[in-house]
Amino acid sequence: MYLIPAIDLVDGKCVRLTQGDYQRMTVYHHNPVEVAKKFQDAGISRLHLVDLDGAKAKKVINLKVLEAIARQTALHIDFGGGVQSTEDLRRVFDAGAAQVTGGSIAVKNPELFMNWLQTYGSERIILGADARNGSIAVSGWQETTDLPLTDFIASYIAKGIRYVICTDVTRDGTLQGAARDVYASLLQQFPSLQLIASGGIGTIADVEALQPLNLYGVIIGKAFYEGRITWQDLKRYAC
């Protein structure tokens, strides 16, 4: 199971929101490239990079940060936020992203998302399945749909998706533990899915509690930036 640190970007800075609320934002670092380098030095191989400005603007904003991290590290970068057109997708891949996560676009423009999947393949396109109380949330989590999480994932597995990042919006940034039962249920229904858990991780014990599920990875954010997960903890999961 990969331990995948997240860097969320606003105005080129490393920040965290609570439950997707831009009014509840904390700035942790002014230089995300330096943070990414330190993750690599700790033995981490993957990074979840989110353009929160882009998610809000519905176009990629923080491309230069992606370019700098890709140029100055060897991290496997999954990029999300604001990728709403094929041109945006090309720019993100050209800037050095190894994978791109599409969430809102997969709900609002499934034909375009499927075109990306067919063009770039299931190794490079990740489905972002962000849910609030079992229903898919879109547009930077500002809008909750009536689309059930399991139906949404099932429909895209049938179309060839292999990787899914599933975020429990109600837990994100709360440090109260991950939605273990949700992930266990998803993997029971879709045992071949490469599932990445996100939201709620508060301590390294929360990470360890997910290990028996056979997840592909777990994303950490606020817990690390608040010092609840240490550099030494990261080194234990180096891979």
C-alpha angles and dihedrals in degrees: 000000000000119000103217120192117210127221112195115195132214118162089348092301131117108250142157129217127201113235090342093297112147089198089062098057129142122194110218104171136011094206113054091176091064090048090052091050090053091051089054091047088054089058097258113145103186135058132190106211117190125190101209091176087054093048089055096043094041091232134079111273109163098053094132091060090053090049092050095048092046091048097046100039139038093226119142099239125206107193128198140163129081098011098141104142139044089246090056089049092052092048092051093049091045089051090059110270113148093199136013126212119216120191115146091032090056089057101038101034108021093163091060092044090051089050089056091049092050093045100045102023135233093287092066104034119070124191113229108213106183113176138188114195091341097311127104117259122203143178096052088320090295091119129048117203130203090243112119115233095232094049091049093052093042092053092055096042086058088055095051107273113149104170124059130175107203117194124187098215094198091060100040111120093000096104088216098123135276127287092258095168091054092053093044090053093048093051091047089055096038107028095170093053118118094223124189116195121215136177136049102032106151105163140010086259088066088055092048091051089061096051097088090058093071094232119175091229148334125225120222127191127140094029090062096043091049091052095247090118112043136209087252090056089052091052090056088061096042111143 
